[in-house]
């Protein structure tokens, strides 16, 4: 599937995204995330790996849109409740 992330076109295939992320240890999830296989990764971590771009070059929304179209399940940022 062709998608545009940070003004660059990418041809992404679900199997290739899964292969790229295999063996990658997920960072702690503090923002929006995506489930790949049985692991949950931060969106920005996945975006950086599959595009080779710096995390500051693309938005979370761009990567969520692309991964959702590929059939991955994306999750919103976890909510934190203030402690009193």
HTML snippet that shows the backbone in 3Dmol.js (N, CA, C, O; Angstrom):
<script src="https://3Dmol.org/build/3Dmol-min.js"></script>
<div id="view" style="width:600px;height:400px;position:relative"></div>
<script>
const pdb = `
ATOM      1  N   UNK A   1       0.835  -1.157   0.000  1.00  0.00           N
ATOM      2  CA  UNK A   1       0.000   0.000   0.000  1.00  0.00           C
ATOM      3  C   UNK A   1       0.894   1.238   0.000  1.00  0.00           C
ATOM      4  O   UNK A   1       1.842   1.340   0.779  1.00  0.00           O
ATOM      5  N   UNK A   2       0.578   2.155  -0.871  1.00  0.00           N
ATOM      6  CA  UNK A   2       1.331   3.398  -0.943  1.00  0.00           C
ATOM      7  C   UNK A   2       0.741   4.392   0.046  1.00  0.00           C
ATOM      8  O   UNK A   2      -0.473   4.587   0.103  1.00  0.00           O
ATOM      9  N   UNK A   3       1.623   5.021   0.825  1.00  0.00           N
ATOM     10  CA  UNK A   3       1.176   6.050   1.755  1.00  0.00           C
ATOM     11  C   UNK A   3       2.229   7.149   1.822  1.00  0.00           C
ATOM     12  O   UNK A   3       3.385   6.949   1.450  1.00  0.00           O
ATOM     13  N   UNK A   4       1.807   8.301   2.298  1.00  0.00           N
ATOM     14  CA  UNK A   4       2.706   9.445   2.425  1.00  0.00           C
ATOM     15  C   UNK A   4       2.895   9.736   3.906  1.00  0.00           C
ATOM     16  O   UNK A   4       1.933   9.944   4.645  1.00  0.00           O
ATOM     17  N   UNK A   5       4.156   9.746   4.321  1.00  0.00           N
ATOM     18  CA  UNK A   5       4.509  10.077   5.697  1.00  0.00           C
ATOM     19  C   UNK A   5       5.603  11.129   5.621  1.00  0.00           C
ATOM     20  O   UNK A   5       6.665  10.897   5.043  1.00  0.00           O
ATOM     21  N   UNK A   6       5.333  12.287   6.211  1.00  0.00           N
ATOM     22  CA  UNK A   6       6.279  13.411   6.218  1.00  0.00           C
ATOM     23  C   UNK A   6       6.697  13.790   4.788  1.00  0.00           C
ATOM     24  O   UNK A   6       7.876  14.006   4.508  1.00  0.00           O
ATOM     25  N   UNK A   7       5.714  13.864   3.903  1.00  0.00           N
ATOM     26  CA  UNK A   7       5.897  14.288   2.510  1.00  0.00           C
ATOM     27  C   UNK A   7       6.700  13.298   1.657  1.00  0.00           C
ATOM     28  O   UNK A   7       7.090  13.633   0.539  1.00  0.00           O
ATOM     29  N   UNK A   8       6.951  12.088   2.166  1.00  0.00           N
ATOM     30  CA  UNK A   8       7.651  11.064   1.395  1.00  0.00           C
ATOM     31  C   UNK A   8       6.706   9.891   1.162  1.00  0.00           C
ATOM     32  O   UNK A   8       5.948   9.509   2.053  1.00  0.00           O
ATOM     33  N   UNK A   9       6.756   9.325  -0.031  1.00  0.00           N
ATOM     34  CA  UNK A   9       5.916   8.166  -0.358  1.00  0.00           C
ATOM     35  C   UNK A   9       6.610   6.873   0.058  1.00  0.00           C
ATOM     36  O   UNK A   9       7.815   6.705  -0.128  1.00  0.00           O
ATOM     37  N   UNK A  10       5.823   5.973   0.622  1.00  0.00           N
ATOM     38  CA  UNK A  10       6.318   4.670   1.033  1.00  0.00           C
ATOM     39  C   UNK A  10       5.350   3.608   0.544  1.00  0.00           C
ATOM     40  O   UNK A  10       4.135   3.804   0.579  1.00  0.00           O
ATOM     41  N   UNK A  11       5.884   2.490   0.090  1.00  0.00           N
ATOM     42  CA  UNK A  11       5.073   1.323  -0.246  1.00  0.00           C
ATOM     43  C   UNK A  11       5.201   0.355   0.923  1.00  0.00           C
ATOM     44  O   UNK A  11       6.213  -0.333   1.060  1.00  0.00           O
ATOM     45  N   UNK A  12       4.179   0.306   1.758  1.00  0.00           N
ATOM     46  CA  UNK A  12       4.216  -0.537   2.949  1.00  0.00           C
ATOM     47  C   UNK A  12       3.380  -1.783   2.737  1.00  0.00           C
ATOM     48  O   UNK A  12       2.297  -1.737   2.153  1.00  0.00           O
ATOM     49  N   UNK A  13       3.905  -2.896   3.222  1.00  0.00           N
ATOM     50  CA  UNK A  13       3.218  -4.181   3.164  1.00  0.00           C
ATOM     51  C   UNK A  13       3.191  -4.725   4.591  1.00  0.00           C
ATOM     52  O   UNK A  13       4.203  -4.695   5.292  1.00  0.00           O
ATOM     53  N   UNK A  14       2.048  -5.216   5.008  1.00  0.00           N
ATOM     54  CA  UNK A  14       1.863  -5.671   6.387  1.00  0.00           C
ATOM     55  C   UNK A  14       2.938  -6.670   6.806  1.00  0.00           C
ATOM     56  O   UNK A  14       3.516  -6.537   7.885  1.00  0.00           O
ATOM     57  N   UNK A  15       3.210  -7.657   5.976  1.00  0.00           N
ATOM     58  CA  UNK A  15       4.221  -8.660   6.316  1.00  0.00           C
ATOM     59  C   UNK A  15       5.601  -8.050   6.506  1.00  0.00           C
ATOM     60  O   UNK A  15       6.359  -8.485   7.372  1.00  0.00           O
ATOM     61  N   UNK A  16       5.929  -7.047   5.703  1.00  0.00           N
ATOM     62  CA  UNK A  16       7.242  -6.400   5.813  1.00  0.00           C
ATOM     63  C   UNK A  16       7.345  -5.563   7.081  1.00  0.00           C
ATOM     64  O   UNK A  16       8.411  -5.490   7.693  1.00  0.00           O
ATOM     65  N   UNK A  17       6.240  -4.929   7.479  1.00  0.00           N
ATOM     66  CA  UNK A  17       6.236  -4.175   8.734  1.00  0.00           C
ATOM     67  C   UNK A  17       6.450  -5.136   9.900  1.00  0.00           C
ATOM     68  O   UNK A  17       7.245  -4.860  10.799  1.00  0.00           O
ATOM     69  N   UNK A  18       5.740  -6.265   9.883  1.00  0.00           N
ATOM     70  CA  UNK A  18       5.901  -7.270  10.934  1.00  0.00           C
ATOM     71  C   UNK A  18       7.333  -7.796  10.978  1.00  0.00           C
ATOM     72  O   UNK A  18       7.902  -7.978  12.055  1.00  0.00           O
ATOM     73  N   UNK A  19       7.905  -8.036   9.817  1.00  0.00           N
ATOM     74  CA  UNK A  19       9.279  -8.531   9.743  1.00  0.00           C
ATOM     75  C   UNK A  19      10.265  -7.486  10.271  1.00  0.00           C
ATOM     76  O   UNK A  19      11.217  -7.830  10.971  1.00  0.00           O
ATOM     77  N   UNK A  20      10.041  -6.209   9.937  1.00  0.00           N
ATOM     78  CA  UNK A  20      10.909  -5.132  10.407  1.00  0.00           C
ATOM     79  C   UNK A  20      10.886  -5.019  11.929  1.00  0.00           C
ATOM     80  O   UNK A  20      11.895  -4.675  12.546  1.00  0.00           O
ATOM     81  N   UNK A  21       9.737  -5.308  12.529  1.00  0.00           N
ATOM     82  CA  UNK A  21       9.589  -5.141  13.974  1.00  0.00           C
ATOM     83  C   UNK A  21       9.939  -6.405  14.759  1.00  0.00           C
ATOM     84  O   UNK A  21      10.047  -6.356  15.984  1.00  0.00           O
ATOM     85  N   UNK A  22      10.118  -7.533  14.073  1.00  0.00           N
ATOM     86  CA  UNK A  22      10.460  -8.757  14.798  1.00  0.00           C
ATOM     87  C   UNK A  22      11.860  -8.596  15.400  1.00  0.00           C
ATOM     88  O   UNK A  22      12.792  -8.142  14.737  1.00  0.00           O
ATOM     89  N   UNK A  23      11.978  -8.972  16.643  1.00  0.00           N
ATOM     90  CA  UNK A  23      13.254  -8.856  17.340  1.00  0.00           C
ATOM     91  C   UNK A  23      13.511  -7.482  17.930  1.00  0.00           C
ATOM     92  O   UNK A  23      14.532  -7.277  18.587  1.00  0.00           O
ATOM     93  N   UNK A  24      12.603  -6.529  17.707  1.00  0.00           N
ATOM     94  CA  UNK A  24      12.755  -5.180  18.254  1.00  0.00           C
ATOM     95  C   UNK A  24      12.044  -5.134  19.600  1.00  0.00           C
ATOM     96  O   UNK A  24      10.868  -5.483  19.699  1.00  0.00           O
ATOM     97  N   UNK A  25      12.759  -4.704  20.632  1.00  0.00           N
ATOM     98  CA  UNK A  25      12.173  -4.602  21.961  1.00  0.00           C
ATOM     99  C   UNK A  25      11.313  -3.346  22.033  1.00  0.00           C
ATOM    100  O   UNK A  25      11.796  -2.253  21.735  1.00  0.00           O
ATOM    101  N   UNK A  26      10.041  -3.484  22.424  1.00  0.00           N
ATOM    102  CA  UNK A  26       9.177  -2.310  22.522  1.00  0.00           C
ATOM    103  C   UNK A  26       9.648  -1.351  23.615  1.00  0.00           C
ATOM    104  O   UNK A  26      10.034  -1.773  24.706  1.00  0.00           O
ATOM    105  N   UNK A  27       9.610  -0.073  23.307  1.00  0.00           N
ATOM    106  CA  UNK A  27       9.893   0.946  24.306  1.00  0.00           C
ATOM    107  C   UNK A  27       8.655   1.082  25.195  1.00  0.00           C
ATOM    108  O   UNK A  27       7.575   0.621  24.824  1.00  0.00           O
ATOM    109  N   UNK A  28       8.801   1.709  26.361  1.00  0.00           N
ATOM    110  CA  UNK A  28       7.610   1.917  27.206  1.00  0.00           C
ATOM    111  C   UNK A  28       6.557   2.740  26.452  1.00  0.00           C
ATOM    112  O   UNK A  28       6.891   3.701  25.759  1.00  0.00           O
ATOM    113  N   UNK A  29       5.302   2.359  26.593  1.00  0.00           N
ATOM    114  CA  UNK A  29       4.209   3.034  25.891  1.00  0.00           C
ATOM    115  C   UNK A  29       3.728   4.209  26.732  1.00  0.00           C
ATOM    116  O   UNK A  29       3.143   4.021  27.799  1.00  0.00           O
ATOM    117  N   UNK A  30       3.976   5.419  26.247  1.00  0.00           N
ATOM    118  CA  UNK A  30       3.515   6.638  26.919  1.00  0.00           C
ATOM    119  C   UNK A  30       2.675   7.486  25.982  1.00  0.00           C
ATOM    120  O   UNK A  30       2.161   8.534  26.370  1.00  0.00           O
ATOM    121  N   UNK A  31       2.542   7.032  24.761  1.00  0.00           N
ATOM    122  CA  UNK A  31       1.796   7.757  23.730  1.00  0.00           C
ATOM    123  C   UNK A  31       0.941   6.758  22.974  1.00  0.00           C
ATOM    124  O   UNK A  31       0.775   5.621  23.416  1.00  0.00           O
ATOM    125  N   UNK A  32       0.397   7.170  21.839  1.00  0.00           N
ATOM    126  CA  UNK A  32      -0.372   6.248  21.005  1.00  0.00           C
ATOM    127  C   UNK A  32       0.503   5.046  20.660  1.00  0.00           C
ATOM    128  O   UNK A  32       1.725   5.162  20.557  1.00  0.00           O
ATOM    129  N   UNK A  33      -0.140   3.891  20.482  1.00  0.00           N
ATOM    130  CA  UNK A  33       0.621   2.671  20.243  1.00  0.00           C
ATOM    131  C   UNK A  33      -0.086   1.793  19.216  1.00  0.00           C
ATOM    132  O   UNK A  33      -1.222   2.051  18.817  1.00  0.00           O
ATOM    133  N   UNK A  34       0.628   0.741  18.803  1.00  0.00           N
ATOM    134  CA  UNK A  34       0.095  -0.198  17.820  1.00  0.00           C
ATOM    135  C   UNK A  34       0.479  -1.607  18.252  1.00  0.00           C
ATOM    136  O   UNK A  34       1.570  -1.833  18.776  1.00  0.00           O
ATOM    137  N   UNK A  35      -0.429  -2.548  18.027  1.00  0.00           N
ATOM    138  CA  UNK A  35      -0.146  -3.943  18.327  1.00  0.00           C
ATOM    139  C   UNK A  35       0.363  -4.612  17.059  1.00  0.00           C
ATOM    140  O   UNK A  35      -0.306  -4.626  16.026  1.00  0.00           O
ATOM    141  N   UNK A  36       1.563  -5.166  17.168  1.00  0.00           N
ATOM    142  CA  UNK A  36       2.164  -5.918  16.058  1.00  0.00           C
ATOM    143  C   UNK A  36       2.555  -7.269  16.625  1.00  0.00           C
ATOM    144  O   UNK A  36       3.401  -7.367  17.514  1.00  0.00           O
ATOM    145  N   UNK A  37       1.932  -8.300  16.104  1.00  0.00           N
ATOM    146  CA  UNK A  37       2.114  -9.628  16.693  1.00  0.00           C
ATOM    147  C   UNK A  37       1.465  -9.624  18.065  1.00  0.00           C
ATOM    148  O   UNK A  37       0.284  -9.300  18.197  1.00  0.00           O
ATOM    149  N   UNK A  38       2.225  -9.981  19.078  1.00  0.00           N
ATOM    150  CA  UNK A  38       1.697  -9.963  20.444  1.00  0.00           C
ATOM    151  C   UNK A  38       2.295  -8.834  21.268  1.00  0.00           C
ATOM    152  O   UNK A  38       2.125  -8.800  22.487  1.00  0.00           O
ATOM    153  N   UNK A  39       2.988  -7.915  20.620  1.00  0.00           N
ATOM    154  CA  UNK A  39       3.647  -6.811  21.331  1.00  0.00           C
ATOM    155  C   UNK A  39       2.993  -5.483  20.992  1.00  0.00           C
ATOM    156  O   UNK A  39       2.436  -5.297  19.911  1.00  0.00           O
ATOM    157  N   UNK A  40       3.077  -4.568  21.946  1.00  0.00           N
ATOM    158  CA  UNK A  40       2.528  -3.231  21.745  1.00  0.00           C
ATOM    159  C   UNK A  40       3.693  -2.247  21.700  1.00  0.00           C
ATOM    160  O   UNK A  40       4.474  -2.143  22.647  1.00  0.00           O
ATOM    161  N   UNK A  41       3.797  -1.522  20.576  1.00  0.00           N
ATOM    162  CA  UNK A  41       4.885  -0.581  20.345  1.00  0.00           C
ATOM    163  C   UNK A  41       4.353   0.847  20.283  1.00  0.00           C
ATOM    164  O   UNK A  41       3.236   1.073  19.819  1.00  0.00           O
ATOM    165  N   UNK A  42       5.152   1.819  20.751  1.00  0.00           N
ATOM    166  CA  UNK A  42       4.772   3.218  20.525  1.00  0.00           C
ATOM    167  C   UNK A  42       4.760   3.519  19.024  1.00  0.00           C
ATOM    168  O   UNK A  42       5.619   3.035  18.287  1.00  0.00           O
ATOM    169  N   UNK A  43       3.813   4.297  18.584  1.00  0.00           N
ATOM    170  CA  UNK A  43       3.676   4.632  17.165  1.00  0.00           C
ATOM    171  C   UNK A  43       4.960   5.249  16.615  1.00  0.00           C
ATOM    172  O   UNK A  43       5.401   4.890  15.523  1.00  0.00           O
ATOM    173  N   UNK A  44       5.553   6.162  17.354  1.00  0.00           N
ATOM    174  CA  UNK A  44       6.758   6.837  16.865  1.00  0.00           C
ATOM    175  C   UNK A  44       7.921   5.858  16.693  1.00  0.00           C
ATOM    176  O   UNK A  44       8.721   6.021  15.772  1.00  0.00           O
ATOM    177  N   UNK A  45       8.032   4.851  17.554  1.00  0.00           N
ATOM    178  CA  UNK A  45       9.092   3.853  17.403  1.00  0.00           C
ATOM    179  C   UNK A  45       8.909   3.082  16.103  1.00  0.00           C
ATOM    180  O   UNK A  45       9.863   2.887  15.350  1.00  0.00           O
ATOM    181  N   UNK A  46       7.693   2.650  15.844  1.00  0.00           N
ATOM    182  CA  UNK A  46       7.414   1.896  14.613  1.00  0.00           C
ATOM    183  C   UNK A  46       7.635   2.787  13.395  1.00  0.00           C
ATOM    184  O   UNK A  46       8.251   2.360  12.418  1.00  0.00           O
ATOM    185  N   UNK A  47       7.139   4.018  13.444  1.00  0.00           N
ATOM    186  CA  UNK A  47       7.310   4.940  12.323  1.00  0.00           C
ATOM    187  C   UNK A  47       8.771   5.165  11.970  1.00  0.00           C
ATOM    188  O   UNK A  47       9.140   5.192  10.796  1.00  0.00           O
ATOM    189  N   UNK A  48       9.599   5.328  12.995  1.00  0.00           N
ATOM    190  CA  UNK A  48      11.029   5.554  12.748  1.00  0.00           C
ATOM    191  C   UNK A  48      11.682   4.339  12.101  1.00  0.00           C
ATOM    192  O   UNK A  48      12.538   4.479  11.227  1.00  0.00           O
ATOM    193  N   UNK A  49      11.281   3.154  12.529  1.00  0.00           N
ATOM    194  CA  UNK A  49      11.896   1.933  11.988  1.00  0.00           C
ATOM    195  C   UNK A  49      11.439   1.662  10.559  1.00  0.00           C
ATOM    196  O   UNK A  49      12.258   1.325   9.703  1.00  0.00           O
ATOM    197  N   UNK A  50      10.139   1.804  10.289  1.00  0.00           N
ATOM    198  CA  UNK A  50       9.657   1.438   8.950  1.00  0.00           C
ATOM    199  C   UNK A  50       9.963   2.504   7.898  1.00  0.00           C
ATOM    200  O   UNK A  50      10.003   2.196   6.706  1.00  0.00           O
ATOM    201  N   UNK A  51      10.181   3.755   8.321  1.00  0.00           N
ATOM    202  CA  UNK A  51      10.471   4.807   7.339  1.00  0.00           C
ATOM    203  C   UNK A  51      11.936   5.203   7.298  1.00  0.00           C
ATOM    204  O   UNK A  51      12.405   5.749   6.300  1.00  0.00           O
ATOM    205  N   UNK A  52      12.662   4.932   8.374  1.00  0.00           N
ATOM    206  CA  UNK A  52      14.056   5.356   8.442  1.00  0.00           C
ATOM    207  C   UNK A  52      14.192   6.847   8.720  1.00  0.00           C
ATOM    208  O   UNK A  52      15.281   7.409   8.602  1.00  0.00           O
ATOM    209  N   UNK A  53      13.091   7.484   9.089  1.00  0.00           N
ATOM    210  CA  UNK A  53      13.106   8.919   9.359  1.00  0.00           C
ATOM    211  C   UNK A  53      13.254   9.185  10.852  1.00  0.00           C
ATOM    212  O   UNK A  53      12.984   8.319  11.684  1.00  0.00           O
ATOM    213  N   UNK A  54      13.685  10.389  11.168  1.00  0.00           N
ATOM    214  CA  UNK A  54      13.750  10.842  12.544  1.00  0.00           C
ATOM    215  C   UNK A  54      12.320  10.992  13.068  1.00  0.00           C
ATOM    216  O   UNK A  54      11.422  11.367  12.314  1.00  0.00           O
ATOM    217  N   UNK A  55      12.110  10.708  14.321  1.00  0.00           N
ATOM    218  CA  UNK A  55      10.763  10.770  14.902  1.00  0.00           C
ATOM    219  C   UNK A  55      10.157  12.170  14.851  1.00  0.00           C
ATOM    220  O   UNK A  55       8.936  12.322  14.879  1.00  0.00           O
ATOM    221  N   UNK A  56      10.997  13.176  14.778  1.00  0.00           N
ATOM    222  CA  UNK A  56      10.497  14.559  14.713  1.00  0.00           C
ATOM    223  C   UNK A  56       9.991  14.925  13.322  1.00  0.00           C
ATOM    224  O   UNK A  56       9.352  15.963  13.152  1.00  0.00           O
ATOM    225  N   UNK A  57      10.268  14.086  12.324  1.00  0.00           N
ATOM    226  CA  UNK A  57       9.908  14.402  10.944  1.00  0.00           C
ATOM    227  C   UNK A  57       8.477  14.031  10.567  1.00  0.00           C
ATOM    228  O   UNK A  57       7.976  14.494   9.542  1.00  0.00           O
ATOM    229  N   UNK A  58       7.813  13.211  11.366  1.00  0.00           N
ATOM    230  CA  UNK A  58       6.453  12.785  11.023  1.00  0.00           C
ATOM    231  C   UNK A  58       5.557  12.903  12.250  1.00  0.00           C
ATOM    232  O   UNK A  58       6.031  13.000  13.382  1.00  0.00           O
ATOM    233  N   UNK A  59       4.257  12.893  11.997  1.00  0.00           N
ATOM    234  CA  UNK A  59       3.309  12.970  13.104  1.00  0.00           C
ATOM    235  C   UNK A  59       2.773  11.582  13.434  1.00  0.00           C
ATOM    236  O   UNK A  59       2.809  10.669  12.609  1.00  0.00           O
ATOM    237  N   UNK A  60       2.283  11.449  14.641  1.00  0.00           N
ATOM    238  CA  UNK A  60       1.658  10.202  15.060  1.00  0.00           C
ATOM    239  C   UNK A  60       0.474   9.875  14.166  1.00  0.00           C
ATOM    240  O   UNK A  60       0.263   8.718  13.804  1.00  0.00           O
ATOM    241  N   UNK A  61      -0.301  10.900  13.809  1.00  0.00           N
ATOM    242  CA  UNK A  61      -1.491  10.712  12.984  1.00  0.00           C
ATOM    243  C   UNK A  61      -1.153  10.081  11.634  1.00  0.00           C
ATOM    244  O   UNK A  61      -1.880   9.208  11.160  1.00  0.00           O
ATOM    245  N   UNK A  62      -0.062  10.515  11.015  1.00  0.00           N
ATOM    246  CA  UNK A  62       0.329   9.961   9.709  1.00  0.00           C
ATOM    247  C   UNK A  62       0.611   8.468   9.811  1.00  0.00           C
ATOM    248  O   UNK A  62       0.190   7.694   8.952  1.00  0.00           O
ATOM    249  N   UNK A  63       1.321   8.061  10.858  1.00  0.00           N
ATOM    250  CA  UNK A  63       1.689   6.653  11.010  1.00  0.00           C
ATOM    251  C   UNK A  63       0.473   5.825  11.425  1.00  0.00           C
ATOM    252  O   UNK A  63       0.301   4.703  10.949  1.00  0.00           O
ATOM    253  N   UNK A  64      -0.370   6.364  12.304  1.00  0.00           N
ATOM    254  CA  UNK A  64      -1.589   5.652  12.698  1.00  0.00           C
ATOM    255  C   UNK A  64      -2.459   5.397  11.473  1.00  0.00           C
ATOM    256  O   UNK A  64      -2.985   4.297  11.305  1.00  0.00           O
ATOM    257  N   UNK A  65      -2.613   6.399  10.622  1.00  0.00           N
ATOM    258  CA  UNK A  65      -3.431   6.247   9.413  1.00  0.00           C
ATOM    259  C   UNK A  65      -2.875   5.121   8.531  1.00  0.00           C
ATOM    260  O   UNK A  65      -3.634   4.277   8.054  1.00  0.00           O
ATOM    261  N   UNK A  66      -1.571   5.108   8.316  1.00  0.00           N
ATOM    262  CA  UNK A  66      -0.955   4.093   7.457  1.00  0.00           C
ATOM    263  C   UNK A  66      -1.090   2.693   8.064  1.00  0.00           C
ATOM    264  O   UNK A  66      -1.453   1.745   7.369  1.00  0.00           O
ATOM    265  N   UNK A  67      -0.798   2.568   9.357  1.00  0.00           N
ATOM    266  CA  UNK A  67      -0.855   1.253   9.993  1.00  0.00           C
ATOM    267  C   UNK A  67      -2.284   0.724  10.089  1.00  0.00           C
ATOM    268  O   UNK A  67      -2.512  -0.479   9.963  1.00  0.00           O
ATOM    269  N   UNK A  68      -3.238   1.611  10.310  1.00  0.00           N
ATOM    270  CA  UNK A  68      -4.644   1.196  10.350  1.00  0.00           C
ATOM    271  C   UNK A  68      -5.079   0.683   8.988  1.00  0.00           C
ATOM    272  O   UNK A  68      -5.780  -0.325   8.898  1.00  0.00           O
ATOM    273  N   UNK A  69      -4.667   1.368   7.926  1.00  0.00           N
ATOM    274  CA  UNK A  69      -5.017   0.913   6.574  1.00  0.00           C
ATOM    275  C   UNK A  69      -4.392  -0.435   6.248  1.00  0.00           C
ATOM    276  O   UNK A  69      -4.927  -1.190   5.436  1.00  0.00           O
ATOM    277  N   UNK A  70      -3.256  -0.739   6.879  1.00  0.00           N
ATOM    278  CA  UNK A  70      -2.617  -2.045   6.670  1.00  0.00           C
ATOM    279  C   UNK A  70      -3.296  -3.146   7.482  1.00  0.00           C
ATOM    280  O   UNK A  70      -3.044  -4.329   7.254  1.00  0.00           O
ATOM    281  N   UNK A  71      -4.156  -2.765   8.430  1.00  0.00           N
ATOM    282  CA  UNK A  71      -4.871  -3.763   9.211  1.00  0.00           C
ATOM    283  C   UNK A  71      -4.372  -3.943  10.629  1.00  0.00           C
ATOM    284  O   UNK A  71      -4.813  -4.862  11.319  1.00  0.00           O
ATOM    285  N   UNK A  72      -3.458  -3.087  11.088  1.00  0.00           N
ATOM    286  CA  UNK A  72      -2.981  -3.170  12.463  1.00  0.00           C
ATOM    287  C   UNK A  72      -3.955  -2.458  13.394  1.00  0.00           C
ATOM    288  O   UNK A  72      -4.687  -1.561  12.976  1.00  0.00           O
ATOM    289  N   UNK A  73      -3.956  -2.866  14.655  1.00  0.00           N
ATOM    290  CA  UNK A  73      -4.806  -2.231  15.660  1.00  0.00           C
ATOM    291  C   UNK A  73      -3.999  -1.171  16.388  1.00  0.00           C
ATOM    292  O   UNK A  73      -2.990  -1.471  17.026  1.00  0.00           O
ATOM    293  N   UNK A  74      -4.453   0.077  16.286  1.00  0.00           N
ATOM    294  CA  UNK A  74      -3.785   1.187  16.958  1.00  0.00           C
ATOM    295  C   UNK A  74      -4.590   1.578  18.191  1.00  0.00           C
ATOM    296  O   UNK A  74      -5.813   1.444  18.223  1.00  0.00           O
ATOM    297  N   UNK A  75      -3.879   2.064  19.203  1.00  0.00           N
ATOM    298  CA  UNK A  75      -4.495   2.421  20.475  1.00  0.00           C
ATOM    299  C   UNK A  75      -4.156   3.869  20.810  1.00  0.00           C
ATOM    300  O   UNK A  75      -3.048   4.325  20.526  1.00  0.00           O
ATOM    301  N   UNK A  76      -5.105   4.605  21.416  1.00  0.00           N
ATOM    302  CA  UNK A  76      -4.813   5.983  21.812  1.00  0.00           C
ATOM    303  C   UNK A  76      -3.812   6.009  22.971  1.00  0.00           C
ATOM    304  O   UNK A  76      -3.525   4.986  23.592  1.00  0.00           O
ATOM    305  N   UNK A  77      -3.300   7.191  23.239  1.00  0.00           N
ATOM    306  CA  UNK A  77      -2.358   7.343  24.355  1.00  0.00           C
ATOM    307  C   UNK A  77      -3.044   6.950  25.657  1.00  0.00           C
ATOM    308  O   UNK A  77      -4.222   7.249  25.849  1.00  0.00           O
ATOM    309  N   UNK A  78      -2.318   6.280  26.555  1.00  0.00           N
ATOM    310  CA  UNK A  78      -2.933   5.905  27.825  1.00  0.00           C
ATOM    311  C   UNK A  78      -3.259   7.150  28.644  1.00  0.00           C
ATOM    312  O   UNK A  78      -2.515   8.130  28.642  1.00  0.00           O
ATOM    313  N   UNK A  79      -4.369   7.086  29.330  1.00  0.00           N
ATOM    314  CA  UNK A  79      -4.748   8.224  30.173  1.00  0.00           C
ATOM    315  C   UNK A  79      -4.159   8.032  31.552  1.00  0.00           C
ATOM    316  O   UNK A  79      -4.091   6.915  32.065  1.00  0.00           O
ATOM    317  N   UNK A  80      -3.742   9.112  32.136  1.00  0.00           N
ATOM    318  CA  UNK A  80      -3.194   9.054  33.482  1.00  0.00           C
ATOM    319  C   UNK A  80      -4.163   9.769  34.414  1.00  0.00           C
ATOM    320  O   UNK A  80      -4.705  10.824  34.086  1.00  0.00           O
ATOM    321  N   UNK A  81      -4.361   9.185  35.553  1.00  0.00           N
ATOM    322  CA  UNK A  81      -5.234   9.822  36.533  1.00  0.00           C
ATOM    323  C   UNK A  81      -4.370  10.436  37.620  1.00  0.00           C
ATOM    324  O   UNK A  81      -3.475   9.776  38.148  1.00  0.00           O
ATOM    325  N   UNK A  82      -4.628  11.683  37.958  1.00  0.00           N
ATOM    326  CA  UNK A  82      -3.818  12.320  38.995  1.00  0.00           C
ATOM    327  C   UNK A  82      -4.077  11.688  40.359  1.00  0.00           C
ATOM    328  O   UNK A  82      -5.209  11.332  40.687  1.00  0.00           O
ATOM    329  N   UNK A  83      -3.041  11.557  41.126  1.00  0.00           N
ATOM    330  CA  UNK A  83      -3.199  11.025  42.477  1.00  0.00           C
ATOM    331  C   UNK A  83      -3.308  12.173  43.452  1.00  0.00           C
ATOM    332  O   UNK A  83      -2.607  13.177  43.326  1.00  0.00           O
ATOM    333  N   UNK A  84      -4.173  12.024  44.407  1.00  0.00           N
ATOM    334  CA  UNK A  84      -4.409  13.085  45.384  1.00  0.00           C
ATOM    335  C   UNK A  84      -3.684  12.832  46.668  1.00  0.00           C
ATOM    336  O   UNK A  84      -3.777  13.632  47.598  1.00  0.00           O
TER     337      UNK A  84
END
`;
const viewer = $3Dmol.createViewer("view");
viewer.addModel(pdb, "pdb");
viewer.setStyle({}, {cartoon: {color: "spectrum"}});
viewer.zoomTo();
viewer.render();
</script>
